[in-house]
Amino acid sequence: MNTVINLVNDFGSWLASYNTYLSIAIVATFLVVFGGDLNSFAKRLFSSFHIVIRVIGFIVCSIGYGILTIYANSYLEKLIGSLAPIYVIVLVFVAYIFLAIFSNKRN
């Protein structure tokens, strides 16, 4: 039993050492899965305005994606860094399972 616990802790520690890459990957996958919905919401929101306002609105949306990526990545990186190894494994697997389920339901 101790061998299994040691293997899980070692795997969690190894996974946590890549917390920067994990957080970027999770945030990027989230934006890919839900980006279409955000774009369609912005399109509905700005559709009745003049073309100049629509262009400015979509520029603001793209800047918002960048800001969301930076801040969500920073928060998630700190969260992953502060968790115990077993919880890093759980967080990563649950996040990707959640994103995979929502991605599948959209297709």
Secondary structure per residue as TSV (DSSP state, phi and psi in degrees):
chain	resnum	aa	ss	phi	psi
A	1	M	-	360.0	-38.5
A	2	N	H	-63.7	-32.2
A	3	T	H	-64.5	-41.9
A	4	V	H	-65.1	-43.3
A	5	I	H	-63.3	-41.9
A	6	N	H	-64.3	-41.0
A	7	L	H	-64.3	-41.6
A	8	V	H	-65.0	-43.8
A	9	N	H	-63.8	-41.3
A	10	D	H	-64.1	-43.4
A	11	F	H	-64.9	-41.9
A	12	G	H	-64.2	-39.1
A	13	S	H	-67.2	-41.6
A	14	W	H	-62.8	-43.4
A	15	L	H	-64.8	-40.8
A	16	A	H	-66.4	-24.8
A	17	S	T	-68.9	-15.7
A	18	Y	T	-105.1	31.4
A	19	N	H	-61.9	-31.7
A	20	T	H	-64.0	-46.8
A	21	Y	H	-68.7	-39.0
A	22	L	H	-63.5	-43.8
A	23	S	H	-67.6	-39.7
A	24	I	H	-64.1	-42.3
A	25	A	H	-65.0	-40.9
A	26	I	H	-67.7	-44.5
A	27	V	H	-64.6	-43.2
A	28	A	H	-64.4	-41.2
A	29	T	H	-64.8	-40.0
A	30	F	H	-59.1	-44.8
A	31	L	H	-67.7	-34.1
A	32	V	H	-67.8	-43.5
A	33	V	H	-69.3	-43.7
A	34	F	H	-102.8	-0.7
A	35	G	H	-63.5	-36.2
A	36	G	H	-63.1	-39.4
A	37	D	H	-66.5	-41.1
A	38	L	H	-64.6	-40.3
A	39	N	H	-66.5	-40.8
A	40	S	H	-68.1	-34.4
A	41	F	H	-63.7	-45.0
A	42	A	H	-64.7	-37.4
A	43	K	H	-63.8	-44.7
A	44	R	H	-64.1	-37.7
A	45	L	H	-66.6	-40.9
A	46	F	H	-99.4	1.7
A	47	S	T	-65.4	-27.2
A	48	S	T	-89.1	-2.2
A	49	F	S	-93.1	169.2
A	50	H	-	-64.8	155.9
A	51	I	H	-57.6	-36.1
A	52	V	H	-65.2	-41.9
A	53	I	H	-66.7	-38.6
A	54	R	H	-63.3	-42.7
A	55	V	H	-64.3	-44.0
A	56	I	H	-62.5	-40.3
A	57	G	H	-61.2	-41.9
A	58	F	H	-73.8	-29.0
A	59	I	H	-65.1	-42.6
A	60	V	H	-62.9	-39.3
A	61	C	H	-62.5	-43.0
A	62	S	H	-68.2	-35.7
A	63	I	H	-65.8	-38.1
A	64	G	H	-62.1	-37.8
A	65	Y	H	-61.2	-42.4
A	66	G	H	-64.5	-43.7
A	67	I	H	-64.8	-43.0
A	68	L	H	-60.4	-42.3
A	69	T	H	-61.7	-45.3
A	70	I	H	-65.0	-50.4
A	71	Y	H	-73.7	-40.0
A	72	A	H	-66.1	-39.1
A	73	N	H	-63.0	-45.0
A	74	S	H	-62.5	-44.9
A	75	Y	H	-64.4	-46.1
A	76	L	H	-66.1	-36.3
A	77	E	H	-63.5	-42.9
A	78	K	H	-66.2	-38.6
A	79	L	H	-63.9	-47.2
A	80	I	H	-63.3	-38.7
A	81	G	H	-67.6	-23.9
A	82	S	H	-94.1	-7.2
A	83	L	S	-87.1	155.0
A	84	A	-	-69.6	155.1
A	85	P	H	-54.4	-39.1
A	86	I	H	-65.5	-36.3
A	87	Y	H	-75.0	-25.8
A	88	V	H	-64.3	-44.4
A	89	I	H	-60.8	-46.7
A	90	V	H	-62.4	-46.2
A	91	L	H	-60.4	-46.3
A	92	V	H	-65.4	-46.3
A	93	F	H	-66.9	-41.8
A	94	V	H	-65.8	-41.0
A	95	A	H	-61.5	-46.0
A	96	Y	H	-73.0	-32.4
A	97	I	H	-66.7	-44.0
A	98	F	H	-57.8	-48.6
A	99	L	H	-66.0	-36.9
A	100	A	H	-67.1	-40.3
A	101	I	H	-64.2	-46.5
A	102	F	H	-67.4	-33.9
A	103	S	H	-66.4	-41.5
A	104	N	H	-65.8	-39.4
A	105	K	H	-67.2	-24.7
A	106	R	H	-77.7	-22.9
A	107	N	-	-96.1	360.0
